[in-house]
Amino acid sequence: MRAIRPALAVLLASVSVGAAEFDISRVPTVQDVQAIRAMGWSAAAETLEPQLAAAYKPSHFAQAGSTGNSLFRQWQLIYQWCRLLGTPEPEMLSAYLGRRVVQSPDDPRGLLVIPPGLPLPTDATGRLLPTAADKLAGARVPPQILQALLPEGYTPQDGAVALRAKEDFLAGLLSDPEFLREFFRQLKPDDFPPVALTRLEQLYRAHPGRMAEYRSLALAYALVYDQRPPAHWPHHQVAPEAVPEMDESLADRFGFYVQRNDARKLDYDLRRLTAEELKFVIDAPVPRSELEWAAKNVKFGRSQFDRTFSMVDYDQRRAERGDFVWNKGRYLLGNIELWGGICTDQAYFASLAGKARGIPTLYFAGQGTDGGHAWFGYLRGADKWELDAGRFINQNYTVGQALDPQTWLPITDHELVQFSGRAARQPKVDAALGDLAMAEMFARRGEGEAELAAAASAVHLAPQMVAAWEAQEDALRRAGDREALRALYVKAIDNFSRENDLKVRYQARLAELERDGGDLRVAERLEDRMIADNRRQRTDLSTAAAASALSRLIADGNYDKAMREYRSLARKLAGPGGGNFFYDVVRPTVRQLRAAGRDKDAEAVLKQARREMGFEPGSIIDREFRELEADQ
């Protein structure tokens, strides 16, 4: 039987292709790949789409869905690959830039770029705000926008994305189901596939014999270096010109890591890490000499790597003088160890040293009682992140902010733990990703009921996957079903009861829904609950919710109620809130009141905040406070 099946598959392939259709009931063959190449990527996607749509069945409690079937999923991944490659590059460029370009508030004809390292604009519920995508569609993109976001040397071109790489290379990836699975698991809306494909092919041509072993490493490089890093990398407290730049090609840096891994000189076998983990290893555009220095001089292993933070002596005098920007020449690891530094330098030193040793690391910053602080996190063991290295618990740093190097968008320590590890690699997660791809397909086809069913299937399979809830919400919003939206938000709040960030997100959306429906009392009760539930462990969430409520009251001219609310909030949140309370509540409230001509109210806000917050004289918050007091 085993000898007959391939021949039968070839026969079926020839029959099905002749009928301008693929037989998705059996395993894809070499002949199918040849047929796809002959048809072209876009035509192959158009052929497969109605077949997959007709065959798809969502999951629910009584039935397993199509995307949990390995055969259906394999054909679906082939379809996704064909569709991506067949997409016109101008369309993909407009979609990419459209998430990062907004209308200038001062010039109706002007555009503003959200640079790498800053969050995309959202409303108070975490929903993305409309951008200027429509102004970029079909128009010539201004060069300054491309230069701000995409790598040096990128030039837009007409035609399909597939033109960015050789056909034999793309067909080879089509024939690698494990690559396709990891690629579409890792790909995010804020990636730019035309450059990512170019990077992948560069690595393949330079190291053709190593790609099968180091597939995940190559994918990490492609998805991290498909756009520019932030201009302020690695952080704001060093001048960019002091930071040494990478002095070799990506192919050479890839080879450096492969060579060290082959020689067993890294703390992890890079072949056993996922692209999701490896992106936190290779996101260091510094000279090779920096990595070699760290490999030679930093001796702590994974079990004690948190001690690397203290290799850099803390410069107390510099901190007391308020010299927060590095001023000792080139920002080299050797110089940082020699001269010492403040927390930003300690965190950078440790995180870069980890990357040199093949340890995934992140640079974190957060607000505490006396202001900002920096520390680092690292992968201590399989699926185990240590996120408190250099973090001082007594300062109440409730959340750490890092950058996801794949998109250069902010990510918190809570999000990192939630969306990584073994749970994120379960088969049901892969099936849920397939459901989301089907939901996107049905939305494009205008099949609303099928879209909603696919999104609901994804939620059923992977209830911790935020994208699944967002897809279901989008479908319901398009359908205008307020009752179903209300039920979805209530269900999401219960589902994410232990993930405070997400619970607050859906509480805020439920409050917005109730307010839009005229039930202000229910909306206010929800907002009060958001503040009360988080004022001890997650003051960042409480202060954000409080800031939104206060801003709304002031904007509506309800100044007396705003001041009553502020006085109550200050008594509850000012002490534990620290920097979050100052930056989220005090400063914007003072500025908004002054702009409205309410100077006495603004002065009262400052006076109570100084009394309630209890920060140390000379601390960062004290300096910021005095500047705000003087800024009349």
Secondary structure, DSSP 8 states (H G I E B T S, - for coil): -TTHHHHHHHHHHHHHHHTT---TTS---HHHHHHHHHH-HHHHHHHHHHHHHHH----BTTB--GGGSHHHHHHHHHHHHHHHHHSBHHHHHHHHHHTTEEE-SS-TT-EEE--TTS---B-TTS-B---SHHHHTTS---HHHHHHHS-TT----SSBGGGGS-HHHHHHHHT-HHHHHHHHHH--TT--HHHHHHHHHHHHHHSTTTTTTTHHHHHHHHHHTTS---TTTT-TTS-GGGS----S-HHHHHHHHHHHHHTT-SSS-GGGS-HHHHTTTS---S-HHHHHHHHHH----GGGGGGGGGGS-B-HHHHHHT--S--SSS--HHHHHHH-B-HHHHHHHHHHHHHHTT--EEEEEEEETTEEEEEEEEEEETTEEEEEET--GGG-----EEEETTTTEEEEHHHHHHTSSGGGGSHHHHHHHHHHHHHHHHHHHT-HHHHHHHHHHHHHH-TT-HHHHHHHHHHHHHHT-HHHHHHHHHHHHHHTTT-HHHHHHHHHHHHHHHHHTT-HHHHHHHHHHHHHHHTTT-HHHHHHHHHHHHHHHHHTT-HHHHHHHHHHHHHHHHHHHHHHHIIIIIHHHHHHHHHTT-HHHHHHHHHHHHHHH---TTSHHHHHHHHHHH--
